Amino acid sequence: MKFTSIVGVIIAAVAITFAFQNNDTVTLQFFSWTFTESVALLIIAALLTGFVVGMILFLPGNMTATWRAQALQKENDALTKTLKEEAMQYESEGLGKEGDQVFDL
């Protein structure tokens, strides 16, 4: 498991523990909406909202990097294939592995 995953699990566990120890009812006003919920539910909802927003911001960059890595891997494979073909061509023309002319006496 990656270090960041472990830290995320620890933060989530601490937040959930904090939320369940603070189960008083509070009133939340947001523009014209009014909610009366427990502190625990509001903290968990805020935690989940932050997670979703973080994933929405993280995924496009991660997907772009993955696509770029795949494109570079394909390019690398093509160049490796070309290099091997050229090495075989030099060997078949009587050149040594380092490109030195081989003479038969």
N, C-alpha and C positions, 0 to 999 in steps of 0.2 A: 504494500500500500504506500502511496506517495505521502510525503511529509505534509503537503497541503491538505490532503484528504483526512489525515489524522487530526490535524488542527481544526478542520471544519467539523469533524464529528465531536471533538471536545467542546468547541464553542456551542454547537447545537445542544449537547447534553447539559451544559451549564445554563443555557437560556431556557430550556424546557424545565429544568429543576427550579430555576428562579420563578418561572411562570406559575408552576403548580404550588409554590410556597406563597405566592401572592394572588390569592383567588378572590379578592374583594371586587365588588361591582363598581364600575366607573361609567361616566357618561362621556361619550366622545362626540364632538360636534365638528363636522366637516362641511363647510358652506351651509347649505340648507338641510343637510341630513343630520340626524341625531341618533346615536347608537348607545344603548345601555348594555354593556357586556362585562364579563369578568376580565380582570387584568391579564390572567393567564391566556385567555383566548385572544386578546388583542396583541399580546407579545408574540404568540405563536404565529398569528396572522402577519404581523410585521416582519418576523423572521422569514416566513415563506415568501412574502412579497419581495423582500430583499434578495432572496435566493433566485427567484424567477427573473428579476430585473438584471441581476449579475449574469445569469446564463444568457439572457437575450443580448447583453453587451459583449459577452465572451465568445459566443458561438460563431458569429460571422468572421472574426479574425482567425479563429482556430480552423474553420472550414477552408478559408483562403490559404492558410499555411499548409494544410493537408493537400489541397489540390496542387499547389506549387511544388510540394515535395514529390508528389506522384509524377508531375510533368518532368521534373528534373531527373527522377529515376529512369523514366522512359528515355530521355535524352542520353543519359549516362549509359544505359544498356545499348542504345544504337551506336554510340561512339566506341564502346568496347567491342562490339561486333565488327565495326569497320576496321578498327585497329588489328584485330585478329586476322581478318581477311587480308589486310595489307602485309602483315607479317608472314602469312602463308605464301603470298605472291612473291615476296622477296626470297623466301627459302626455295621456292620452285624455280626461280630464275638463277639459282646457283650462288646466291649470296649467303654468307654466314649469318648467324643469329645477330651479330652486331652490325651487319651490313658490309662486312669485309668480303672482297672477291675471293672465291675459292678456286685455286688453280690445280688442275690435274697434270702431274708430270709423268 
